[in-house]
Amino acid sequence: MKNTNSLSQSHKILFLNTLAFTVCFACWTLNGVLVTFLVDNGIFHWDVIQVGWLLGIPILTGSIMRLPIGILTDKFGGKYVFSLLLLLSSIPLFLLTYADSFFMFALLSFFFGMVGTSFAVGIGYTSIWYPKEWQGRALGIFGMGNAGAAITTFLAPSLLNHFSIDDPQNGWKLLPIIYAISLVVIGVAFLIFAQNKKIESNGKTISQMLTPLKSQRVWRFGAYYFLVFGCFVAYSQWLLPNFMNVYQTSLVMGGLFATMFSLPSGVIRAFGGYLSDKFGARKVMYWVLGSSVILSALLSIPKMEITTSGPGILAAKKGVVNVISDKTVKIGDKEYPIAQKTANGNENAIFPTSTSWQDVVVTHNQSVAKKELIAKGVTVIKFDANMWVFLILVILIGISWGIGKAAVYKHIPEYFPNEVGVVGGMVGMIGGLGGFFGPIIFGYLLTATGIWSSSWIFILIFSTVCLVWMHYTITQLSKEKEVKISKAKLEPAY
C-alpha cells in the first residue's frame, strides 16, 4: 500500500510537471508566431536580422540559465523553484503589451524567456520522485511538454486574427496577456498541490559538482542535443515565415503546418525513450543522425527555375540561308527542324521537370560555314519543391529529432549516474542555445544567399559532423576495449 501511495504521489507530481512544462514551452516559442504576425501586418517594421534576434532571444535566456536553475532545484526543491519561475515569468509577458520598439520587445523577450529553464527544473524534480526502473518512462512523458510549441503554432495565429478584427493595431496585445495568466494559474496550482522534495545533501561544493563538465563526452552529447532539440525549437518558429514566404500560405495555414512539425516531435519523445530502453541509445542515435542527414539533404534543394544551354543545331555543310520559319531553317537544299518552346504544364510536380527548345541565330541570305551554329538550345529545369512533399519531409525530420531527444538523455544516467542534474543541465543548456542561434543563423544565411532552404544546408552539415564524430568516438572506444582484452589474455596467471 505504501508503494502504491508513493507511486500515486509521484504520478501527481509528474502530471503537474508536464502541465507546467507544456505551458512554459508554449510561452517560450511565442515570438515565432507573434513577431511574424507583427511584421506581416506592418505593426512593426523589423528586418530579417531583427526578426531572427527576436525569435532567438527568449531561447537564449532559457538556455544559459538552465544550469544555475538546475542547481537551485537540487538545493531548494522543485516546488518552490518551479512556482517562482512561473509567477515571475508572467510579469514581462504582461508588460509586453507596452512594447513599442525593437529594444523594448527584445528586453522583455529576454526576461520571459526564463520559462525555458522549466526543463531543467522538471527533469530534476521528476527524476527524484521515481525509482531507476521508472525514470526513463517518467522523463519521456515529462519531455512530451515540448508539444507546447505546437499549441502556440496551432492556436496563436487564429487568436491573433480574431483579436485584430476590431482593433488591427492593438488587438495582438491580448495574446501575451492570456499566456501570462496561464503562467500565474499554473504557478498558484503548483504552490497548492505540489509537494516539495529535494536531493539529500552530498556535501559537494559547486566546483566539485561541475567537474563532469570537463569530460568531452558531455560536449558531444550537447552537440547531439543542439541538433535534435535546439534546431527543433528553432524550426518550430522559423517554419511559419518559411511557409508564408515560399508557398504564400496564410498565417493560420502556416501555423497549422508548423504545428504538424512540432506536435509529433514533442509527443513521440516518450516512444523515443522506449526505443532507447529496448535497443540502446547508441543504436537509436545512429538512426536519428543518419535520417537527419538524408532528410535535410532532400530539404536543402530549393524551389527554383534554372535556365541553361541545351542541345543546339550545327550546319551539316556550308550554304546560304534561304528559308526561316517557326519550325524549320533551310540552308541550300538542307532543311533543319527547329524545336519549339512549349508551356510547362507540370505545376507542383514532385520531381524536377525540364523543357527544351531552340532559338534561331542566323538570318536570311546569311552565308553559313560547316559546323556553324544555326539555332542555340535553351533548357529550363524547374523544381517546384512540392509543398506537400516538403511538409512530409519536415514532419519526418521532426519525428526523428523527437526520438533523438529521448535517446540523448538516456545516455546521461548511464555515463554519469551521480551527476545527472549537472550534466543534464549542461546538455540542456547547449541544446537550448541551438534554439537561440538557429533563427539568427538562418536569418543571416537567408540574407546572404536569398534562399530559404539555406537553413537546411546548415542542418545537413551539422548532422553530418555529429554522425561522423559519434562514429569515430565509438570506433576508437571499441579499439581501446579490444586492446585491453588482448592485454588481459596475454598476462600470465598466478
Salt bridges, closest charged atoms under 4 A:
ASP277 OD1 - LYS410 NZ 2.64
ASP333 OD1 - LYS317 NZ 3.09
GLU347 OE2 - LYS382 NZ 3.28
ASP384 OD1 - LYS382 NZ 3.99
GLU419 OE2 - LYS204 NZ 3.93
